[in-house]
Amino acid sequence: MQFVDIVNIFVKAGDGGNGHVSFRKEKYVPKGGPDGGNGGKGGSVILLADKQLSTLLDFRYKRHYFAENGEHGMKSLKTGRNGKDLVIKVPLGTIIKHTESDEVICDLADDGQTFVIAKGGNGGWGNNEFKTATNQTPRFAKPGLPGEEFEITLELKLLADVGIVGYPNVGKSTLISVISAAKPKIADYPFTTLIPNLGMVHIGEYQHYTVADIPGLIEGASEGKGLGIQFLRHVERTKVLLFLLDSTSDDPKRDYKILRSELKKYNPEMDKKKRIICFSKIDALMPEQLEKIKKIKLSDTKTPKLFISSVVGENIEDLKFLLWDTLKGE
């Protein structure tokens, strides 16, 4: 399934129905007076967060959304029917912005959460509402008010507890496939992962957390290079960052420094998140090479470090429980 995480749409609430102008015409009632009814209220446009959705793909094919107009008032003091509200379902984690100003309107992060993005217009008054002691035959009514309309931007940020970040082809997809039930595309070339993958890691019968595999970052990702800028937004919500470093790299220390720098450039708050560092692919190292890797000193000496192999499963269980303990300590 194609993944879409940002899209612009147009929404318009229904217009209110017009008030009606009419007079009672009944036998034996020579001066019936006004009996025009009020117009119905226009339907509103409501956004609904739905955990069953995972992409904004549907909005690529339909960009305009209209709620129903209210019916006009009728004679015999009959009020027009209210227009039906239009409910639009969006994935959890969708942020709604005004397209023109980029101002955030709301953040739909909870399943079932709703937000009225465009309010329907009120119905107009019929001429019966305007009768007075000095004007007993008003020959005018009030038109219905127009419904609100906006062009809005839907921006999806995945809701995950742990975000896995690392260079392309460092083993992120393989790792998420062995610690969860996720089945990402895996191949031996850069940028295999073209969309973020979500997986759920089970620790016990009622204990679990979600992990997001973010497509590979490279130096300059925060400025638009590679694929990283498209998906950096998806690690903003995570509670813990798992830095995956390739132990067969020429300079893992430099790799780590660049990854932290790119995240910090994108959003300085990212550098304040809890971190775990993992050196992957240790099954490809000779014993003396592994010892050399273990002696590498990184800038943040207090950050937990693990040396893993997703292929042979070495230290994978330790990693799962370390992430769980780190999340519980939030």
VENKA-V197706 format. One record per residue. RES is the residue in one small letter. NEAR is the number of other C-alpha atoms within 8 Angstrom. Layout:
res: <RES	RES>
near: <NEAR	NEAR>
//
This chain:
res: <m	q	f	v	d	i	v	n	i	f	v	k	a	g	d	g	g	n	g	h	v	s	f	r	k	e	k	y	v	p	k	g	g	p	d	g	g	n	g	g	k	g	g	s	v	i	l	l	a	d	k	q	l	s	t	l	l	d	f	r	y	k	r	h	y	f	a	e	n	g	e	h	g	m	k	s	l	k	t	g	r	n	g	k	d	l	v	i	k	v	p	l	g	t	i	i	k	h	t	e	s	d	e	v	i	c	d	l	a	d	d	g	q	t	f	v	i	a	k	g	g	n	g	g	w	g	n	n	e	f	k	t	a	t	n	q	t	p	r	f	a	k	p	g	l	p	g	e	e	f	e	i	t	l	e	l	k	l	l	a	d	v	g	i	v	g	y	p	n	v	g	k	s	t	l	i	s	v	i	s	a	a	k	p	k	i	a	d	y	p	f	t	t	l	i	p	n	l	g	m	v	h	i	g	e	y	q	h	y	t	v	a	d	i	p	g	l	i	e	g	a	s	e	g	k	g	l	g	i	q	f	l	r	h	v	e	r	t	k	v	l	l	f	l	l	d	s	t	s	d	d	p	k	r	d	y	k	i	l	r	s	e	l	k	k	y	n	p	e	m	d	k	k	k	r	i	i	c	f	s	k	i	d	a	l	m	p	e	q	l	e	k	i	k	k	i	k	l	s	d	t	k	t	p	k	l	f	i	s	s	v	v	g	e	n	i	e	d	l	k	f	l	l	w	d	t	l	k	g	e>
near: <2	5	8	8	11	9	11	10	12	11	13	13	20	20	18	22	21	18	20	16	15	10	10	10	7	7	5	4	7	7	5	9	8	14	14	18	19	19	23	19	19	23	19	16	18	13	12	13	16	11	8	5	8	7	11	15	10	7	9	8	6	7	9	7	9	10	16	13	16	18	14	16	18	14	12	8	12	10	11	14	10	11	14	10	11	11	8	8	8	11	14	16	12	14	13	13	13	13	10	5	5	7	7	9	8	8	9	13	10	8	8	7	9	9	8	9	8	14	13	18	16	15	19	16	16	20	19	13	6	9	11	6	5	4	8	9	7	10	7	7	13	10	11	16	11	11	16	11	9	9	11	12	12	14	11	14	13	10	10	14	13	14	15	13	15	12	12	11	11	10	11	13	11	11	9	13	12	9	9	10	9	10	5	10	7	8	5	6	6	7	10	11	12	7	7	10	9	10	12	11	12	10	10	6	5	6	7	9	11	11	14	15	13	16	14	14	13	12	8	9	13	12	6	10	11	9	13	14	12	7	11	12	8	12	14	8	10	12	12	14	14	12	12	15	15	11	11	8	7	4	6	10	9	7	10	10	8	10	14	9	8	12	13	11	8	8	8	9	7	9	9	6	9	8	10	13	12	12	13	14	14	12	7	6	11	6	6	7	8	10	8	8	8	6	6	7	6	6	4	5	6	4	8	7	8	10	9	13	13	13	8	6	10	9	10	11	8	7	9	11	9	8	11	10	8	10	10	6	5	5>
//
